[in-house]
């Protein structure tokens, strides 16, 4: 099973910079180990406020207990709080694992689909079929990387690549369910311990 984590670190006041650097180095080493073991799939930095220390992580584990064991082994956990969102398979997930594009930015999108009351079932089925076809096109073009179902009815999480925020918004507008969707787009920056970028 896969999980999205929002990890926020609060360094206690008075902690020396040497201690911070030592724990960060241990965290990076442990992240490489967890990646090699298949627990840590990706790491990103979302937009941050001044002084904020936050990371998004994509993890895999057999269940919540196994995930907790992996997270507890990370040195920064003593200063960190984790928000964990379980992810379920999505029927339109391309499950691609290709190289990162050289001139692209990655984005997370959260979609909430609300079908208008009174919409005929046939119209809903048709819109979903056209949405599946469009997501396959976007995956072939290299824009859609992964797609998951979030807890809650009609909610999905997407991982995308686009040249910039304007292109990402334009891509979302081409989705067949866009008229029924509330969308949140979060740009992602490279994280130094991201398993996908190590060794590139």
C-alpha positions as CSV (number, residue, x, y, z in Angstrom):
1,X,0.0,0.0,0.0
2,X,1.2,3.5,-0.7
3,X,1.0,6.6,1.6
4,X,1.4,10.3,1.2
5,X,3.1,12.0,4.1
6,X,3.3,15.7,5.0
7,X,6.3,15.8,7.3
8,X,6.8,19.0,9.4
9,X,10.0,19.4,11.5
10,X,10.3,21.7,14.5
11,X,13.8,22.0,15.7
12,X,13.8,22.7,19.5
13,X,14.9,26.2,20.4
14,X,18.5,26.3,21.5
15,X,19.6,23.3,19.4
16,X,23.1,23.9,18.0
17,X,23.6,24.0,14.3
18,X,26.2,21.2,14.6
19,X,23.5,19.0,16.1
20,X,21.0,19.9,13.4
21,X,23.6,19.2,10.7
22,X,24.5,15.8,12.3
23,X,20.8,14.7,12.5
24,X,20.1,15.9,8.9
25,X,23.1,13.8,7.7
26,X,21.8,10.8,9.5
27,X,18.3,11.4,8.1
28,X,19.7,11.5,4.5
29,X,21.6,8.2,5.1
30,X,18.5,6.5,6.6
31,X,16.4,7.8,3.7
32,X,18.8,6.1,1.2
33,X,18.4,2.9,3.2
34,X,14.6,3.1,3.3
35,X,14.6,3.8,-0.5
36,X,16.8,0.7,-1.1
37,X,14.4,-1.3,1.0
38,X,11.4,-0.1,-1.0
39,X,9.7,1.9,1.7
40,X,10.6,5.4,0.5
41,X,9.6,6.1,-3.1
42,X,9.8,9.8,-3.5
43,X,10.5,13.1,-1.5
44,X,9.6,16.6,-2.5
45,X,9.6,20.1,-1.0
46,X,6.3,22.0,-1.2
47,X,6.2,25.8,-1.2
48,X,7.5,26.9,2.3
49,X,6.9,29.9,4.5
50,X,10.0,31.6,6.0
51,X,11.4,29.3,8.7
52,X,9.2,26.4,7.8
53,X,10.7,23.0,7.4
54,X,8.3,20.6,5.6
55,X,8.6,17.7,3.2
56,X,6.1,15.6,1.2
57,X,7.0,11.9,1.0
58,X,5.6,9.0,-0.9
59,X,6.0,5.7,1.0
60,X,5.1,2.1,0.5
61,X,4.4,-0.5,3.2
62,X,2.4,-3.6,3.7
63,X,0.2,-1.8,6.3
64,X,0.1,1.1,8.8
65,X,2.1,-0.8,11.4
66,X,5.0,-1.5,9.0
67,X,4.9,2.1,7.8
68,X,5.2,3.3,11.4
69,X,8.2,1.1,12.0
70,X,9.9,2.6,9.0
71,X,9.0,6.2,10.0
72,X,10.2,5.6,13.6
73,X,13.6,4.6,12.3
74,X,14.2,8.0,10.8
75,X,16.4,10.3,12.9
76,X,14.4,13.5,12.3
77,X,11.3,11.8,13.7
78,X,12.2,13.1,17.2
79,X,11.5,16.6,16.0
80,X,8.9,15.8,13.3
81,X,5.1,15.4,13.1
82,X,3.7,13.3,10.2
83,X,0.3,13.6,8.6
84,X,-0.3,10.3,6.9
85,X,-2.8,9.9,4.0
86,X,-3.4,6.3,2.8
87,X,-3.6,6.0,-1.0
88,X,-5.7,3.5,-2.9
89,X,-5.3,2.4,-6.5
90,X,-7.0,4.7,-9.1
91,X,-8.5,3.1,-12.2
92,X,-6.7,5.7,-14.4
93,X,-3.3,5.5,-12.7
94,X,-0.6,5.2,-15.4
95,X,1.9,3.8,-12.8
96,X,4.9,5.2,-14.8
97,X,8.4,5.3,-13.2
98,X,10.4,7.1,-15.9
99,X,13.2,9.6,-15.6
100,X,12.4,13.1,-14.4
101,X,12.1,15.6,-17.2
102,X,15.0,18.0,-17.5
103,X,12.8,21.1,-18.0
104,X,9.7,20.2,-16.1
105,X,8.3,20.8,-12.6
106,X,6.4,18.2,-10.7
107,X,3.0,19.1,-9.2
108,X,0.6,17.3,-6.8
109,X,-3.1,17.8,-7.5
110,X,-6.0,17.1,-5.3
111,X,-9.3,16.6,-7.1
112,X,-12.8,16.5,-5.6
113,X,-15.4,15.5,-8.1
114,X,-19.0,16.6,-7.3
115,X,-21.5,15.4,-9.8
116,X,-24.4,17.9,-10.1
117,X,-27.7,16.5,-8.6
118,X,-30.0,15.1,-11.2
119,X,-27.3,14.2,-13.7
120,X,-28.3,11.0,-15.5
121,X,-26.2,7.9,-14.8
122,X,-25.4,7.5,-18.5
123,X,-24.0,11.0,-18.6
124,X,-21.8,10.3,-15.6
125,X,-20.6,7.0,-17.1
126,X,-19.8,8.7,-20.4
127,X,-17.9,11.5,-18.6
128,X,-15.8,9.0,-16.6
129,X,-15.0,7.1,-19.8
130,X,-13.8,10.2,-21.6
131,X,-11.8,11.2,-18.4
132,X,-10.1,7.8,-18.5
133,X,-9.2,8.3,-22.2
134,X,-7.8,11.8,-21.5
135,X,-5.7,10.6,-18.6
136,X,-4.2,7.9,-20.8
137,X,-3.3,10.6,-23.4
138,X,-1.7,12.8,-20.7
139,X,0.3,9.8,-19.4
140,X,1.6,9.0,-22.9
141,X,2.6,12.7,-23.2
142,X,4.6,12.4,-19.9
143,X,2.4,14.8,-18.0
144,X,0.5,12.4,-15.7
145,X,2.9,10.3,-13.6
146,X,0.7,8.7,-11.0
147,X,-3.0,8.8,-9.8
148,X,-4.4,7.6,-6.5
149,X,-7.8,7.5,-4.9
150,X,-7.9,9.4,-1.6
151,X,-10.2,8.6,1.4
152,X,-13.6,10.2,0.8
153,X,-16.0,9.9,-2.1
154,X,-14.9,11.4,-5.4
155,X,-11.4,12.4,-4.2
156,X,-8.1,11.7,-6.1
157,X,-4.5,12.7,-5.8
158,X,-2.3,13.1,-8.9
159,X,1.4,13.5,-9.6
160,X,2.1,15.5,-12.7
161,X,4.9,17.1,-14.8
162,X,4.6,20.4,-16.6
163,X,6.8,23.2,-17.8
164,X,5.3,25.6,-15.3
165,X,2.2,26.4,-13.2
166,X,0.4,27.9,-16.2
167,X,0.8,24.7,-18.3
168,X,-0.3,22.7,-15.3
169,X,-3.5,24.7,-15.0
170,X,-4.1,24.4,-18.8
171,X,-3.7,20.6,-18.5
172,X,-6.2,20.4,-15.7
173,X,-8.7,22.4,-17.8
174,X,-8.5,19.7,-20.5
175,X,-9.7,17.0,-18.1
176,X,-13.2,15.8,-19.0
177,X,-14.5,16.0,-15.4
178,X,-13.0,19.5,-14.9
179,X,-16.4,21.2,-14.8
180,X,-17.4,19.0,-11.9
181,X,-14.0,19.2,-10.1
182,X,-12.6,21.3,-7.3
183,X,-8.8,21.2,-7.9
184,X,-5.9,22.2,-5.7
185,X,-2.5,22.4,-7.4
186,X,0.8,22.3,-5.3
187,X,4.1,22.9,-7.1
188,X,6.9,20.6,-5.8
189,X,10.6,21.4,-5.6
190,X,13.4,18.8,-5.7
191,X,14.4,17.3,-2.3
192,X,18.1,16.4,-1.9
193,X,17.2,12.9,-0.5
194,X,14.6,12.1,-3.2
195,X,15.3,8.5,-4.4
196,X,14.3,9.5,-7.9
197,X,17.1,12.0,-8.2
198,X,19.9,10.3,-6.3
199,X,22.6,9.2,-8.7
200,X,21.4,11.3,-11.6
